[in-house]
Amino acid sequence: MKTILTLESLAELTAAHAPPCLSLYQATHRSSPNNQQDPIRFRNLLKELEASLRQQHPAAEMQALLAPFEALGEDQDFWNHTLDGLAVLGTADFFRVFCLQRSVPELAIVADSFHTKPLRRFLQSVDRYQVLGLSRGRFQVFEGDRNTLDEILPTAGAARTVAEVLGEKQSEASQTSFSHAGGGANAGIHHGQGGKSDSVDVETDRFFRSVDRMMLEQYSKPSGLPLILAALPEHHHRFRQISHNPFLLEGGLNVNPEGMGVAELAERLWEVVVERSSFLRVTQK
């Protein structure tokens, strides 16, 4: 149900849609007890949309327009996993939900086009960035700014581990290849160790190439945001050798992202962002 806000999704909103276009914005909260009032506020804003529609549209048409909004209002799991702001936009055949990392003023508008100004402001923020947390076995994607950092959770069925990206059999093969090398015992041990290392390196390169393609096509191009790599030094070197992502920043964070909490990762990343911003201000004078 949730959609990631990108330049592409904004363009989708600003394209022509058959009116009426419903736009609802509100502040939300990440945790209890503050978030308990959020669905109540949402339903109150929904009543404002209903009142506006009632002036010009028949009841049957109103019901079809409001149905997805009403379903969202009753989705308790959704309200337990919101961020700081919410934008919900819909027509008779179009419906989008955006959870934002910044609060937005409450607003409920029925018009001939969507109200997108709050979304434009969010996308134009200069301090936003994305993060690729990478290891040999898996990767994570985050998006943040000076105040927040949130993991972009994968959609159902999306790959995140080496086994999911390359296939379970291929991943297992690298761990067992050359383990039964021919020849004497000593020769078998020698070739088994070297062969296994080579096989793991080949698999790592394949995994990193797949991750690089996914990041570029699914995250970097749609968002246009700078990308920071968080990985161990040896993985930085290997990934940068094969990467074709022009949004990938130099430097990055030399850490194992799997061993850090989100709060610590956010603090370390912001140091990288500030250092990068200071460098750009100096070089652009």
ABEGO torsion letter per residue (X at the ends): XBBBBBAAAAAAAABBBBOBBBBBBBBBBABOAAAAAAAAAAAAAAAAAAAAAAAABBAAAAAAAAAAAAAAAABAAAAAABBABBBBBBBAABBBBBBBABBBBBBBBBBABBBAAAAAAAAABAABBBBBBBBAABBBBBBBBAABBBBBBBBBGBBABAAAAAEAAAAAAAAABGAABBEBAAAAAAAAAAAAAAAAAAAAAAAAAAAAAAAAAAAAAAAGBBBBBBBBAAAAAAAAAABABAABBBEEBBBBAAABBAAAAAAAAAAAAAAAAAAAAAAAX
